[in-house]
Amino acid sequence: MTSGTRMARNAGLMMLAQLLTWAMAFLVAIFQPRILGPLAVGQLAIAFSIWLIVGVVISFGMDTHLTKEIARNPQRTSSLVGTSLILRVIIWLVSCFAVWGYEQLSFGADPVQSALIWTISLATLFAALSSAIMAALVGLEQMPFVSLMTVLNKIVLTVLSLALLFAGFNVIWISFASIMAALVGFIGGAFILFRQYPLRLRFDFPTARDMLFASRKYLITALTVMFYQQISYLFIAWLASTDAVGWYSTATKLYGTLMFFPVAIGTVVFPSLIRSHAAGQDHLSYAARRIFNLMLTMSLPVGLGLTTFADPIVRLLYGDAFVQTGTVLAVLGIVLTFTYLNTIIGQLMLAAERTYALNLIMIVAAFATMPLNFILVTWSDTTLANGALGGALALMITEASILLAMIYQLPKGTLGADNLRVCGLSLFAALVMVLAIWWLRSTSFFFLGVPLGAIIYLVAILRLRVLPPEDLELAKEVFTKIRARLQGAKS
């Protein structure tokens, strides 16, 4: 197998793994809230939010460093991985004291919340150890094994979670599924790696010092992104209620299942964006304008369609206990359009070597989201008895601001007047779609709005000639590549 063929197959395997994990996450997102209820879902979400933020500190950006160093010097695999594993255990132990202090201040004598926090702490430890193994396998170009363990982890999590849910176990027992999934991922990855490179579990102080020093820049980026993603949960828990966290968590999980498309498209087009940048600004601008138009015309009908049918979808899936989630999901439909565009603009910034500016934007957004959450969660909880809505509104403002900031930081002339024309016409077509299907949202046949809306939107953008022929050709090319990669991964 040639190097190019192997790379294409590896990319296909990773995409297939992502598709399968998103599909399984969707299954859990459907059944877990309905069976557990908003309070238990909120308690679980709070525990995960705490440890997702702390988990980034535990990994300390070492994954990227491990991948790079092992790719350069495979013979150092055993010593590098062994040192990293010991470091992660030490940082985890120190982090437990910090989390214990936060738990005492924030949740007091809530035994269920306390049990969940410490259950998820073990899952976080095993996940951090597993990520070190996976980083080493990536550095050794063992992508089929990485994809296999990613899917296996998600299968274990999904099957155990659903089995415990349907068997009637409470949320504490269901949280043990996360421990088992992370443990399976760690043991499986370790078995694969250490058969080739026997583990040397010896703490090498110079190696550890150099590793932490080299990894600190990756830590800042990862911690900023994770803090930005998770801080709303903690603000809602603090300023509103645990039930509101459950409403917000349920909406964000449904929203997250729709993120496969921009990630898949970004993965496919990123190499071509890098080549376009290397060929000169004119080539980058041409490629950027086409992919921006494609993502824009895709995101608007998905986002506004979700906004239109958010309430009936939530009532159908989760019942009246989650009625407030419908409003949150409707706002997240608008957010989804910004997020789709942010995904591809972020790829553009990386291709144009604007990494520093991208990191700065995310740092500012992470800090800005705190006062926004404080104001909006407090307002929405006091005025509308739905603190979760404040978290969604804060996310909408920050995602829109990130989009504007990233466009501003692109090389001058990257996007042009044609993109404004496509934006205006696409928005008009999407609004026509919404007006045509709005009446269905109050009927039992609201699900017919999806195919009807898609047909109306497609006819509108074709009649308005929103996309020039070369952009339509790009759309065909991108989806052909995605299909080819998925088929290549299966073969």
C-alpha angles and dihedrals in degrees: 000000000000122000092250093049091048092050091049091049092048091051089050092050092051091049092049090049090051092049092050094046092049090050091052092045087054091056092053091044089057101046106029099066095043093053100037101037129222098291096056092041089052093050091050092047092051092052092048093047092054094049096040088060093043090044090064089056090049092054088042093196089293094131094071091044092050093050093051096044095045091047088055097039113021090173089069093058097106097048095042095048093043092052092046092051092053092047091052093052091050093049090046091054091050090046091054090065091051092048091047090056092049091048093053092049097044109032106021112183101359101133096189093051091046093050091050093049092055094041090054089046089067091046088051092052093052091044091052091050090047092051090057089055092047091049090054092049090051089052089051089049092242092144097150089061091047090052091046094052092044091055093041091052091052093045091053091047094047098044095045093044093050093043092052092044095053091043089060100246118156126249094268092059091044090055088063088072087072091055092050093047093050091045092051090050092050097045093044094048092045091051091053096044101040093050086067099032113025112225118256103196096192124131109235107191097199090048092047092048093049091045094053092044093050093044098051094089091054090048093058093053095045094044092049093052094045093046090051092050098046108032094086091065092056094045091050090049091049100042103029126015143292089252089058089053087054091052091048094045092051092051094047092050091054089046090049093056088065093058095084093088101058092041092051092047092046091051091052098046100038096086091050091050090054091051091047091053091050090051092055143275094287091058092046092049092050093050093042095052093051096048092043090054091048094050092044095053090047098046099050099061092041094048098042091041089056090048091051097050100029095108099048091043092054094045091050095047103036111014131223095319088074099040090124089057089070092067091046092050090049090058090045088056088066090044089053092066091054092045093052090053093043090055094057096037088053088055089050092053092050091048090049090050094246093134094131092053091047092052091048091052091052092048091052090047092050092054094041093053091064099066089037091055092045092054100037099040090049092048096046093045093049097040104032103018088237113106090172089070090061090057091052092048091050089051091050092053094046095045091050090048092048090052093052092045093050093048089050091051095051116104109280112273096019091123122031148182091290089065090055090051092051090046093053096045093043091051090049091050091048092050090050087053092050093049091049096051102031093096091060094064092078095050135078089247097061090125088070086068091076098065092033092051092047091053093047093048093046092050091047096052091045093048092046090046089229095165122047117230094261091057091050088051089052091052090053091047094049095050091044089055092048091051092046092051093050091048091046091052091054094050 
